[in-house]
Amino acid sequence: MSATGENSTITGKKIFFNFIEVPYEKLSESGDVIRRLKNGELHGFVLKNLFSKQEIADILKALEKPMEEKAMVTPSGKMFPAPFAIITNSGERLDAYYESMNTVHELMDREPALKMVPERLAHFFKLIGQDYKVSVPINKIKGIPVSEGCFRVFYKDRGGLFVHCGNLFQQQSEYYYSLLANDIDMSDQLSFFFNLQNTEVGGELTIYDMLWKDVVGKASPEENDSVIDANGNTIYLKDVEQFTVKPQPGDILVFSGGPIWHRVENIKGDTPRITYGGFVNFSNDGKEIFYWS
Ligand SMILES: O=C(O)CCC(=O)C(=O)O
């Protein structure tokens, strides 16, 4: 069901990974999606219309003021709650991470449109997790779960989200990952996000034909035109085969963002791009699924 037409979610000359798009009504026919993503049978899974247009409008309205007043400002936009990347590898800012998460949870408790976000997400993971136990990992120090997801806003001409893969992020946030009490499989985490708002032009997720096993770094975190392979060679992104994925508002995407290099293109329209996302993986014994941000 991969699509290559102009108005499709998945667009490119060649869709070299197995990214599929599934209508909500066909979800029950998609099988054990997380397992299929992990074993390489699938690389990306877009489920259409996890949220209705009205639900998305309600969530956006409820988010407006808190995003203005309480979200963390980043070079390319805003994040709410603050991502785990703020926690340093010597443990600073763990409290700030939790304060920001608590602010989001308090808002969710007061505002049904926002409460719907983690509830629907849990429902989604239970549906695609089939027989597995699904939960948010516990932080060892705090004895409570970490955040289940994060609202991400990208503004015009601030660069989008620079080329990366989840395995690189994981390496950069060793301390945070070491605090997860559960026995999570730390290799090749998956990424998920659902789309709340697209910009008019730009903001696509570009998927590169490059895997973590071959491409292991960048010259600096801000580098967005090239990466470095395992032999130390610089590879320019313009020379790498690529395709784009642009889920519509209400759609959710889960993909192999741990090993596959990708980036969010610069936002070119006045309307900011807004998503809610995080990461997901199995436990080491393969019996449970965890998701976090
Ligand atoms: O939330 C987004 O739009 C970007 C997702 C992403 O790049 C990731 O999960 O690694």
The ligand as an SDF file (V2000), in Angstrom:
LIG
                    3D

 10  9  0  0  0  0  0  0  0  0999 V2000
    8.1370   14.8430   15.7320 O   0  0  0  0  0  0  0  0  0  0  0  0
    8.6750   14.9400   14.6410 C   0  0  0  0  0  0  0  0  0  0  0  0
    8.1370   15.5520   13.7820 O   0  0  0  0  0  0  0  0  0  0  0  0
   10.0390   14.3850   14.3280 C   0  0  0  0  0  0  0  0  0  0  0  0
   10.2340   12.9740   14.7300 C   0  0  0  0  0  0  0  0  0  0  0  0
   11.6320   12.5010   14.6340 C   0  0  0  0  0  0  0  0  0  0  0  0
   12.4300   12.9620   13.8490 O   0  0  0  0  0  0  0  0  0  0  0  0
   12.0660   11.4010   15.5200 C   0  0  0  0  0  0  0  0  0  0  0  0
   11.2380   10.8600   16.2550 O   0  0  0  0  0  0  0  0  0  0  0  0
   13.2400   11.0470   15.5040 O   0  0  0  0  0  0  0  0  0  0  0  0
  1  2  2  0
  2  3  1  0
  2  4  1  0
  4  5  1  0
  5  6  1  0
  6  7  2  0
  6  8  1  0
  8  9  2  0
  8 10  1  0
M  END
$$$$
